[in-house]
Each structure stands twice: as C-alpha cells, then as structure tokens.
Amino acid sequence: MKLTYDPARNIAYLRLHRKKAQVDTIRVSDEMNVDIAPDGTVYGIELLNANAQLEAEDDGRLVVINEALGKRQELPLAVREAPAKYKAKRKPRSCGIE
C-alpha cells in the first residue's frame, strides 16, 4: 500500500495494489475516484481537494490501527507548508557589507 500526494494538483492517491490489469475509474463524488478492475479488485482511491480531506480528521495525521494487537501508529502528513506561525523564525543574515 502506498499513499502519494501531488501538492501542485492537490491530489492524493492511495494505491492498494499495483495495476496488473485494465481498471475503470468510478467517480464516487466530486472529491473521490476509485480505480477498480472488472473482477471487483480495488486498485486505488484518488482524493481530489486532498488538503481538506487529509487534514479534516486526526490533526492531519495518518493513523494506522492494528485492532488485533491493539496497537496504533501515527504519521504526520506533510500535505502543505506549515503555517507561518509554526515556522522557525530566522534572524536576518548579515552580508558583511556596511
């Protein structure tokens, strides 16, 4: 499984399987497409307007829960540049010319 994000297009793609066959893309909504094979295998899910969808829940983190083991892992998603208030403030550099 692989999650990719294209910030220029604001699209995320969750690949569940490598495409081994021709797939059809089904438009589920204005913000989601699903790639599915004729046998019903789902190959991937495309999220349009990805920033809004990926940041809507869990503070913009990907949360993976193994319910059988009771384990949880979180991965921050860097879907856009950090807001200015969270960026490290830099001191102006002196160029040595006065």
N, C-alpha and C positions, 0 to 999 in steps of 0.2 A: 504494500500500500504506500502511496506517495501523495503528499499534498504540495502542489506548486502554486505560486502566486505571481501574477504579472501586474506590477503597480502601474505601468503605462496604460493598461487597458482596464485595470481594477477588476480582474477576473481571477478566481481561484479554481483549481481543478483537483479533485480527489480521485486519483487513479486507484481502482480496486484490483484491476488485472491489466496486464499488457494486452493490447488488442491483437488477437490472433485471427480474427475474422472480421468481416464487414459488420459494422454496427449502425444502428439507426439512432438518431438523436431525437429524443422526445422532449418537447418544451413543456415543462411542468407548470411554470409560472413565468412572469416577466423577469424573475431573478434566478431561475434554476432550469438547467437542462440535464437530462440523463442519457448517457450512451448505453444502449442495450443491444445485445445480439439477438438474432431470431430465436435462439433456444431459451431466451429469458435471462441470460447472464448479464448482470450489470457490470459494465467495464469502468464507468466513471461518472462523476457528478460535477457539473460545472456551475459555479456560483458567479452570477453577474452582480455588479454592485457589491463586490466582495467585502470591502471595508465595513460597510454597515452590517453585513451578515456575520462576519467573523468576530467583530468587536461587540456584538449585541449582548452576548452572554459570557459569563465567566471572566470578565475583565479582559477580553481579548486573548485568552489563553486556550490552547488546545488541551482538553482534559481527556485522558485515557484511563478508563476504569476497568480493571480485571475483577469482575464480580465474583468469580470462583475463588480467587485468592484474597479478595478484599483489599487490593492494592490500587492506588491512584497515583498517576503521574501527570504533571502539568508542564506544558511547554509554551512560553510566551510567543505569540505570533507577531512578527515584525511586519505588519501589513502597511504601515505608513511611518513616516518620520515622526519621532517623538515630538509632542507639543513643546513649544518654546519654553514654557515654564519648567519643563523637566530636563532640558538640555543643560549640560555643564556650562557655566559662564566662563568665557575666556577673557583673559586680560589682553588689552591691545599690545601688540608687539612693538618694540622699539626697533626702528630700522637702522639706528646708529647715526643718522644724519640729523643735525640740529641747525 
